C-alpha cells in the first residue's frame, strides 16, 4: 500500500504515462479494440467489402481487397505497367511485371478470387498518424482528415511498424491471417500501387492500359485533386471527398503524392536499369498539372535533404499502406511451394517429352563431368533452358485462359444469335397470321381486294427485310458456331484436362470480378465440350447447341 510520501511520485508517474499516450492505448486496446471515432472521419464512403482495422485512440483505418485469381502458390499475374510517352519513357516506360496476392480465400460457389492483398482505401490522415505518434490522443476533426505530409520515408516505414505492433498487441483478431500467420502493414511496392490505381481486375485490359482509370462522370476533377483553379488550388483536401477509382480507392491520384517501398530504377526499354536510387512517390499531387496526371506517374526523391542534413520531407508527400503477409508461413506451405516450383519447367503438349529428356541428359552430363569449367557451362545451359521453359509455360497458360474466355464469349454469342433468329421467325409468323385474319375478315366486303393487295404488298416488304435480317443472323450463327468448334477442337488437342480445369478456376474468378458471372456456365460448358471431344473424337454441333440452349433456359436471357 502506498504511504503519503509516495503519492506525489505516483501522480508524477501517472502524468508522465498520460503524456506519453501509455494510458490511452489500453483504453483503445481493450477487448475488441473499440472504434470510437465518427465513421465519417475515417471512412466517409463506406462499402460492403471494406476491411476496417482498429487504431490506437479509438481510431480506425480502412482497406480495400485487391483480388488476383491463381491456381497455385507460384501462379502470378503478368501485368503491363508504365506508359508509352516517349518523353517520360526513361522512367515510366511500358514494362511487364508480375503480381500475386498474399491471403488465400476459401473457394465457395460464387465466391471471390483465391488470392488477394489489401491496400488502404484512403491516404493516411493527420489524425491517424497522430494516434500512434503524438504525445496525446487527437480529437478527430475534418482538418485531421487531411493527408499527413511533412514526414520522411523513414517516418512512414516506422509508423507502419508501430501500427502493426499495436494491432498484434491490442487487436490481433482483426488482422487477416495466411495459414496461422497474421498479416502486417508496410508501404506498397510500385507494382501493388499501380495495379490497384489502374483498377485491378475491376476494369478490362483496354481501360487498364489507359493513362487514368475509367471516369464515369467524365471530369478528372471529380476524382483527383490536381493543380488547377477548378481543382486543388494549391491546397490539400480531406481524404474521401471525391469519387473513387473502380477498386473503391479515394485520392489514389492527386492530393498528396504517395511513397512506395522499393528504390527508384530507370527504365531500360522494358526492364529496370541496374542502379537503385532514391525512394519513389506515385500518383502526383496538388502541384501536378491535369495533363501530367496518370497512373504511371512516378517521381524519384533523395532519402535525405543535403540543405538540412536530415531525411527529406515535403508538404505534399504522404503515404497509404498495404496489408500483406509473409510468403512461407508454415512447413506445409513450404512443401507446397517446393512442389509448385519443381513442376514449373515442365512443358505441356507434344514437346514435353523431348524437353524433359534434353534437360535430363544435360543434368546427367553436368553431374558426370570431371571438368569443372565444362560442368559450370552445362549447368548454365540447363538453367537457361529451364527459364525458357518456364517462360513458355507462362505464355501457354495465358493463352489458354484467353481461349477459355473466348470460348465463353463465342458460346454466349451462339445463344444470342439463335434467340435473335427465333425472335424474327416469331415476328414473321405473327405477321402472316395477322394478314391471314385480315384477309379472312375482309372477304366479301366492298373494296376488299384493293385493301388486301395493299396489305400483302406491305407484308411482302416487311417479310423481305426480316428475311434479309434472318439470313444475316443465320450466316453469322454459322460462322460463330464454326469458330466455336475450331476452338473446342484446337484446345482439346493442345491442352490437357487438368490444366484446363485449373485455368477455368482462374477465368471464372475473373468473370466474377468483372461482373460477368453470367459467362461462367458457358465457360464450364465449353470445357465440357472439350472433354467430350477428347473422349469421343468427334464434334457434334447439334449436341453443342442443345447444351447451350439449356444453359440459357436455366439462367435466363438477362443473366
Secondary structure by P-SEA (a helix, b strand, c coil): cccccaaaaaaaaaaaaaaaaaaaaaaaaccccccccccccccccccccbbbbbbccccbbbbbbbccccccccbbbbbbbcccccccccccccccbbbbbcbbbbbcccccccccccccccccccccccccccccccccccccccccccccaaaaaaaaaaaaaaaaacccccccccccbbbbbbbbcaaaaaaaaacccccccccccccccccccccccccccccccccccccccccccccccccccccccccbbbbbcbbbbbbcccccccccccccccccccccccccccccbbbbbbcccccccccbbbccccbbbbbbbbccccaaaaaaaaaaaaacccccccaaaaaaaaaaaaaaaaaacccaaaaaaaaaaaaaaaaaaaaaaaaaaaaaaaaaaaaaaaaaaaaaaaaaaaaaaaaaaaaaaaaaaaaaaaccccaaaaaaaaaaaaaaaaaaaaaaaaaaaaaaaaaaaaaaaaaaaaaaacccaaaaaaaaaaaaaaaaaaccccaaaaaaaaaaaaaaaaacccccaaaaaaaaaaaaaaccccc
